[in-house]
Structure formats: C-alpha cells, structure tokens
Amino acid sequence: MNQAPYRHTRRYQGPLQAVIFDWAGTLVDHGSFAPTQVLIDAFAGFGIEITLPEARVPMGLAKWDHIQALGRQPGVAARWQARFGHSMGRDDVDALYAAFMPLQVERVAQYSTLIPGALDVVTALRARGLKLGSCSGYPRVVMDRLLPHAAAQGLRLDHAVATDDLKAGGRPGPWMALANVIELGIGELAACVKVDDTVPGIEEGLAAGMWTVGLSLSGNETGLTLAELQALAPDELQAHRRRAAAKLAQAGSHFVIDSVAGLPAVLEAIEARLARGERP
C-alpha cells in the first residue's frame, strides 16, 4: 500500500520573532545614493556616462553583479562598445569593481544618515523582544565602515550579513536572510519579516520563506533625498508612491509602506494573519 510522504501539516500561529532589515534606502541613506552615485563616478573614470536611473535598475544586487547588470543594459552596452570596441566582459567588470570599491568605502558614511523613524522603530521592536538582523548588497569592507557610523547615530542591530560573506552569494537568493536566521537562533521562518526598498531584496525575503515589506518612498524606487521628497507637491508625492508601490507589490511584497517609520503597524497586521493560521 502506498503511503503519503507527509503525515500532517504544521501551521505556525505564534508571534513574530525577528525582523531582517536592508540598509541603504531602508535604515540609512534616504533615496539610496551611496551605491548609485559612486557607481556613476566609477564608470565616469572609464569615460562612460551613466544616468542615475540606469544606475538604479539593478539596485539590491551584490555590487559586482550590479556592475555586470549595468553593462548589459542596452544603452550602457552601446556606449561601452563605442568607446572600447567590444562588449563589457568579466575582466572589465573586475576593473570597474576595483575602481568602485575604494570610492564606496570612502563615501558610504557621507551618505548614510539615519532615515527618519529608523531609530525609534528599532527601539520599539527591541522592546517587543524581536531579534533584529540585517543584510546588504554592500561587501564586508563597506559594511565595516557603515556599521560604526550607524552605531555613532545610536542604531545597532543584532547581526549584519554582507553580500560577500557567504559562499552561496547574495540576492535575490535567500542565503543572507537565512544566515541571519541561523545566527539569531530563530526557529520559524514564518515568524520573520524582511524589510527592503528593492526588488531583489523582496525576492530574497520571499525565497527565504519570510513575510516581506517593501518601502516605496525612502529608498531606491523613488530615489529622492528627504529634502527633495518633502518639497514635492501632494499629487507628485502620490504619483511616486503609486509607481514605486506597484513595482514592489509586483515583486511579491506582502505589504508596502512609505518608509520604515510605518513598520510597527504592519507587524501588528502580520501577527494577526499568523494568528489566523496564514503563512507568508
């Protein structure tokens, strides 16, 4: 007699246990300018002009992968071909990455002011007993410059994974998010929430079996400084919100909010869904 391979279905109905944050555009660097502007400068050093919208398209990927993806965009690829007589290859990506990294290390703190509400939210989540992890498209050498800068502003998390920490790699795979789960000792993936401002970051959380929260206005999808955002007319602000939210929702975000400041209310909604037996 054939026997079914599974004998029961388990449904977690307990509280949330952990939140896994992205960094640029999520907790620090409103508009996510540290990665994008430095990439523009690195390409300029090779005589190739790229625009800020072009630089933002692959945001969330590891920086070597980000550079490679930029080189595959039709406009950038055509400019590279015209200047060098060949398409961008791995050696070219290596050379661009080597030029990019010292600039990124030098400037990451310059751009990494805390996003309004980030410190209050982290404090509130700690008071709820949640573990707080993080991961980033930044490599370890950049994270090691960023983390002390964030700590000097009062923001400390329990763990941080850089995109080159793991042999498996980074986004959109689940590995950095799962490395946080292991380090923090979390026993249930459905009790975790991934918060990110990019499509690869949302895909990372989904691949890891977590709830996902996209950020529409503070990060890469809107790409404005806080001052620029505050200067928008209400209809312009709503247009940015609608466009970014649609993209993040299409990527699979369970919730989309303006910025990390709105996270506590979303966590309450997620816990209510868990209590009803829902899963990510």
Beta strands, then each sheet from edge to edge (+ up, - down):
strand 1: 18-21
strand 2: 131-134
strand 3: 192-196
strand 4: 211-215
strand 5: 255-257
sheet 1: 2+ 1+ 3+ 4+ 5+
end
